[in-house]
Amino acid sequence: MDISIPAFSKIETGITDVNLSRLNQIAKLFNLSLVELLSTSDANEEKEKFAEINELQQRLQAREAEVIELQKKIIDLYEQLHKKS
């Protein structure tokens, strides 16, 4: 990549930001497009995240149903207590 070790070290440690031409060099080095290089996930990761989100939504809905049932029980208990008074 025609870069000195100290310059590479500064990039690696975050002291120096990587510019667009350097990113293009890195992408070419790994046979990737710039978009592929900067992409944070692949299709499999996206599917896994989507599945995890769906599972969490289902669990949340189940918990919400439990909360509603508990609220109903509290209301029933309150009404019973109020009737005895």
Secondary structure as UniProt FT lines:
FT   HELIX           5..13
FT   HELIX           20..29
FT   TURN            30..31
FT   HELIX           34..38
FT   HELIX           43..84
//
